[in-house]
Amino acid sequence: MSRPPLTGIGMTSARTRERLVARLREQGIANAAVLERIRNVPRHVFVDEALASRAYEDTALPIGHGQTISQPYVVARMTEALLEGNAPRKVLEVGTGCGYQTAVLAPLVATVYSVERIAVLQQGARRVLRDLRIQNVFMRHGDGFEGWPPYAPYDGILVAAAAMSVPPALLEQLGNGGRLVMPVGPDREQQLVRVTRRGQSYERETLGSATFVPLLQGLA
């Protein structure tokens, strides 16, 4: 993938980014810190140079290997839902992808542990996050269904791919009072859900409809 430079192309203008932030506000995103991250993270560096001119549209875009960079509204909504109430300090991210969601989230929490099953995507995300000088992210090439047990429990878990149900291993790795946000359900009928752990019970809320690539097992 040929990535555009961090600076120097027209679509990175403040006006273009401000239009995106205004759109997200209109759609109900209210967390000022999340909106500031959407404004400041250079989304164009996470996509192929041929798609850079569309980077600040509120739409998902292909990043290769059957994966997409999530729509900015979805990234903002999931991040906002994860942060609501007491902001988590230690977060597990399942599905690093190109690293855009990681870059939005990382400065808002103490530490992110991010798992990606596709090695090439993980390597690309690592390079971009390094270029952006984001240093509180630990990355692993692994199966997202398994989470990252050695660093559990987590205050928050964010899953950027859809499964028919929340993987049991992820529920087990969620700390007491912690929140998990992920899309659940079959293709075209997915719902974004937030699960809060209360001891040995789990409270589930539905946050709205969603469209994500499937959460797959194994490594690639």
C-alpha positions as CSV (number, residue, x, y, z in Angstrom):
1,M,0.0,0.0,0.0
2,S,1.3,3.4,-1.0
3,R,0.5,5.8,1.9
4,P,0.3,9.6,1.5
5,P,2.6,11.9,3.6
6,L,1.5,13.2,6.9
7,T,1.3,16.8,5.6
8,G,1.2,18.7,2.4
9,I,-2.0,17.6,0.6
10,G,-5.1,19.7,0.2
11,M,-7.6,17.3,1.7
12,T,-5.9,17.7,5.1
13,S,-7.0,21.3,5.4
14,A,-8.6,22.5,8.6
15,R,-11.8,23.3,6.8
16,T,-12.2,19.7,5.5
17,R,-11.7,18.2,9.0
18,E,-14.0,20.8,10.6
19,R,-16.8,19.7,8.2
20,L,-16.4,16.2,9.3
21,V,-16.5,17.1,13.0
22,A,-19.6,19.2,12.4
23,R,-21.3,16.3,10.7
24,L,-20.5,14.0,13.7
25,R,-21.9,16.6,16.1
26,E,-25.1,16.7,14.1
27,Q,-25.3,12.9,14.4
28,G,-25.1,13.1,18.1
29,I,-21.4,12.8,19.1
30,A,-21.0,15.0,22.1
31,N,-17.7,14.0,23.8
32,A,-15.4,17.0,23.2
33,A,-12.2,14.9,23.6
34,V,-13.4,12.4,21.0
35,L,-14.3,15.1,18.5
36,E,-10.9,16.7,19.1
37,R,-9.2,13.4,18.2
38,I,-11.3,13.0,15.1
39,R,-10.3,16.6,14.1
40,N,-6.6,16.0,14.7
41,V,-5.8,12.4,13.7
42,P,-4.7,12.5,10.0
43,R,-7.0,9.8,8.6
44,H,-5.5,10.1,5.2
45,V,-2.3,8.4,6.3
46,F,-4.2,5.2,7.2
47,V,-5.4,4.6,3.6
48,D,-3.8,4.0,0.3
49,E,-2.7,7.2,-1.5
50,A,-5.3,6.7,-4.2
51,L,-8.1,7.0,-1.6
52,A,-6.6,9.9,0.3
53,S,-8.9,12.5,-1.3
54,R,-11.8,10.6,0.4
55,A,-10.2,10.2,3.8
56,Y,-12.3,12.9,5.5
57,E,-15.7,11.7,4.2
58,D,-17.8,10.0,6.8
59,T,-17.6,6.6,5.2
60,A,-15.7,3.3,5.5
61,L,-12.9,2.7,3.0
62,P,-11.1,-0.4,1.9
63,I,-7.6,-1.1,3.3
64,G,-6.9,-4.4,1.6
65,H,-7.2,-8.0,2.8
66,G,-11.0,-7.8,2.8
67,Q,-10.9,-5.2,5.6
68,T,-12.0,-1.6,5.9
69,I,-11.1,1.6,7.9
70,S,-14.2,2.3,9.9
71,Q,-16.5,5.2,9.2
72,P,-15.5,8.2,11.4
73,Y,-18.9,8.3,13.0
74,V,-18.6,4.7,14.1
75,V,-15.1,5.2,15.5
76,A,-16.4,8.2,17.4
77,R,-19.5,6.5,18.6
78,M,-17.6,3.4,19.8
79,T,-15.0,5.5,21.5
80,E,-17.6,7.7,23.2
81,A,-19.5,4.7,24.4
82,L,-16.3,3.2,25.9
83,L,-15.4,6.4,27.7
84,E,-18.8,7.2,29.1
85,G,-18.8,7.4,32.9
86,N,-15.4,6.7,34.3
87,A,-12.9,6.6,31.4
88,P,-11.1,3.3,31.3
89,R,-7.3,3.3,31.9
90,K,-6.4,-0.1,30.3
91,V,-8.1,-1.0,27.1
92,L,-8.0,-4.1,24.9
93,E,-8.7,-3.4,21.2
94,V,-9.6,-6.4,19.1
95,G,-9.0,-5.7,15.4
96,T,-6.2,-3.1,15.0
97,G,-6.7,-3.0,11.2
98,C,-4.9,0.0,9.8
99,G,-4.6,1.6,13.3
100,Y,-7.0,4.5,12.9
101,Q,-9.4,3.6,15.7
102,T,-6.2,2.9,17.8
103,A,-4.9,6.4,17.1
104,V,-8.2,8.1,18.0
105,L,-8.5,6.1,21.3
106,A,-4.9,6.0,22.5
107,P,-4.4,9.5,23.9
108,L,-7.8,9.2,25.8
109,V,-6.7,6.3,27.9
110,A,-3.5,5.2,29.7
111,T,-2.7,2.1,27.7
112,V,-4.1,0.2,24.7
113,Y,-3.4,-3.5,24.1
114,S,-4.3,-4.1,20.4
115,V,-4.7,-7.5,18.7
116,E,-4.7,-8.1,14.9
117,R,-5.0,-11.4,13.1
118,I,-3.6,-10.2,9.8
119,A,0.2,-9.7,10.1
120,V,0.6,-7.3,7.2
121,L,-2.1,-4.9,8.6
122,Q,-0.5,-5.0,12.0
123,Q,2.9,-4.2,10.6
124,G,1.4,-1.2,8.7
125,A,-0.4,0.1,11.7
126,R,2.7,-0.2,13.8
127,R,4.6,2.0,11.3
128,V,1.9,4.7,11.2
129,L,1.4,4.9,14.9
130,R,5.2,5.2,15.3
131,D,5.2,8.0,12.8
132,L,2.5,9.7,14.8
133,R,4.5,9.2,18.0
134,I,1.8,7.3,19.7
135,Q,3.7,5.4,22.4
136,N,1.1,3.9,24.8
137,V,0.0,1.1,22.4
138,F,1.2,-2.5,22.7
139,M,0.5,-4.7,19.7
140,R,0.1,-8.4,19.1
141,H,-0.4,-10.6,16.1
142,G,-3.1,-12.9,17.5
143,D,-6.6,-14.3,17.4
144,G,-9.1,-11.7,18.6
145,F,-11.4,-14.4,19.9
146,E,-8.8,-15.2,22.5
147,G,-8.1,-11.6,23.6
148,W,-4.8,-11.0,25.4
149,P,-5.1,-12.8,28.7
150,P,-1.7,-11.9,30.3
151,Y,-2.7,-8.2,30.7
152,A,-6.3,-8.8,31.8
153,P,-8.5,-7.6,33.5
154,Y,-9.2,-4.7,31.2
155,D,-11.3,-1.6,32.1
156,G,-12.5,-1.5,28.5
157,I,-12.6,-3.7,25.5
158,L,-13.4,-2.4,22.0
159,V,-14.0,-4.9,19.2
160,A,-13.8,-3.6,15.6
161,A,-15.4,-6.6,13.9
162,A,-18.8,-8.4,14.3
163,A,-19.5,-11.8,15.8
164,M,-22.8,-13.6,16.4
165,S,-22.2,-13.2,20.1
166,V,-19.6,-11.8,22.4
167,P,-16.6,-14.2,22.7
168,P,-16.6,-15.8,26.2
169,A,-12.8,-15.1,26.5
170,L,-13.4,-11.4,26.1
171,L,-16.1,-11.4,28.8
172,E,-13.8,-13.2,31.1
173,Q,-11.0,-10.6,30.5
174,L,-13.3,-7.6,31.3
175,G,-12.8,-6.2,34.7
176,N,-15.5,-5.6,37.3
177,G,-17.3,-2.4,36.2
178,G,-15.5,-2.5,32.8
179,R,-17.3,-1.9,29.5
180,L,-17.1,-3.8,26.2
181,V,-18.3,-2.3,23.0
182,M,-18.7,-4.3,19.8
183,P,-21.0,-5.1,16.9
184,V,-23.0,-8.3,17.3
185,G,-25.3,-10.2,14.9
186,P,-25.4,-11.5,11.3
187,D,-24.4,-9.5,8.2
188,R,-26.8,-6.6,7.6
189,E,-28.5,-7.1,11.0
190,Q,-25.7,-6.2,13.3
191,Q,-26.3,-4.1,16.4
192,L,-23.6,-2.1,18.3
193,V,-23.8,-3.2,21.9
194,R,-22.2,-2.2,25.2
195,V,-21.7,-4.8,27.9
196,T,-20.9,-3.7,31.4
197,R,-19.6,-6.3,33.9
198,R,-21.2,-6.3,37.4
199,G,-19.4,-9.1,39.3
200,Q,-20.4,-12.3,37.6
201,S,-23.3,-10.7,35.7
202,Y,-23.2,-8.6,32.5
203,E,-25.6,-5.7,31.6
204,R,-26.2,-5.3,27.9
205,E,-27.3,-2.2,26.0
206,T,-28.0,-1.7,22.4
207,L,-26.6,1.5,20.9
208,G,-27.9,1.2,17.3
209,S,-27.4,-0.6,14.1
210,A,-23.9,-1.2,12.6
211,T,-22.1,-2.7,9.6
212,F,-18.7,-4.3,10.2
213,V,-16.5,-7.0,8.7
214,P,-16.8,-10.4,10.5
215,L,-14.6,-11.3,13.4
216,L,-12.6,-14.3,12.2
217,Q,-10.7,-16.9,14.1
218,G,-7.1,-17.9,13.4
219,L,-4.1,-16.0,12.0
220,A,-3.4,-14.6,8.6
